[in-house]
């Protein structure tokens, strides 16, 4: 097996990695800038902040649920590199809409600005829906089978490093000027466009595929054709629960940082950034432990450990001494407080164990079926994932309406980790 990092020297992998990295960076830069602006400059109520974050998350997920079946069919019937070029061209227009929304809201036209920003979130969801199946399905086509796990791990690690950098950048730019954010959106969109043009061709394999444009019947047929395979069923269910956990955490983080840890935008970005780099570390660690073998051996223990760290994180947040009334800690003041380093270390541990859990499961999706079916398999996973994440987002809205605090919401996350462990154990028994 080629050393995983050695794949970054290969033209069959580097342009795809770069395109995915820039897309994840820009997506997170925009969404984090929007959430921080709404949390710190528009709303002044923890419930409204959580509701807005849940709404934005749900809007971003909706296209995955509706369009993943079509996206998977297109990716399996067309040259995947051609679709990448079209998607990255669309990203430039999407960022123009998002930038206009941020500027409009900043100028005082809050309602119009929010509508434009949420419209951009919806379009970014469509963008990611059509790119998502390709970034995994193209790997077995460009890489040897023994390198697919390493490539998958690098894509996951790169994604979370990009999220890290996008999150930090959003927090820093928010402290100075949102005009810098607008410029960054556009520069990165153009860079992604040029990177996407360097991805080597990945033409259709297998017989021609007749496209079904009915989003309801195509989704149902796609899921039915995939979930009857036991290991795929268990892998997809496990991944779906993981991303439902992720959706809840992403929704909870900004209000928790502002209202429980009483810290500013940069600390909120720092918390998400620590989580992102932790998943990247976990992606690399699990690839090293498995030595390229696709196995769920470590997934049950990893997600149980994740749940334990989530419970610890909740207790640490409860004991944290907040700033005075109406005041927020800056990042230096926050890190100087007793318990702050422990909170960040626990958050890192949550993310590392999460990365160790989910990366091998994605490798199952692309190696269980024939190469001409990989994009549809990933698309089926995306449909189920998005449905589960939408339910998670709706659950956050309902639970928040009942007065449940962000630190209490973490116990729900811990319980979900236990069920994920059970699913992963069933997958391990079915495959190993």
ABEGO torsion letter per residue (X at the ends): XBBAAAAAABAAAAAAAAAAAAAAAAAAAAAAAAAAAAAAAABABAAAAAAAAAAAAAAAAAAAAAAAAAAAAAAAABBAAAAAAAAAAAAAAAAAAAAAAAAAAAAGBAAAAAAAAAAAAAAAAAAAAAAAAAAAAAAAAABBAAAAAAAAAAAAAAAAAAAAAAAAAAAAAAAABAAAAAAAAAAAAAAAAAAAAABBBBBBBEBBBBBBABAAAAAAAAAAAAAABAAAAAAAAAAAAAAAAAAAAAAAAAAAAAAAAGBBAAAAAAAAAAAAAAAAAAAAAAAAAAGGBBBAAAAAAAAAAAAAAAAAAAAAAAABBBBBBGBBBBAAAAAABBGAAAAAAAAAAAAAAAAAAAAAAAAAAAAABBAAAAAAAAAAAAAAAAAAAAAAAAAAAAAAAAGBBAAAAAAAAAAAAAAAAAAAAAAAAAAX
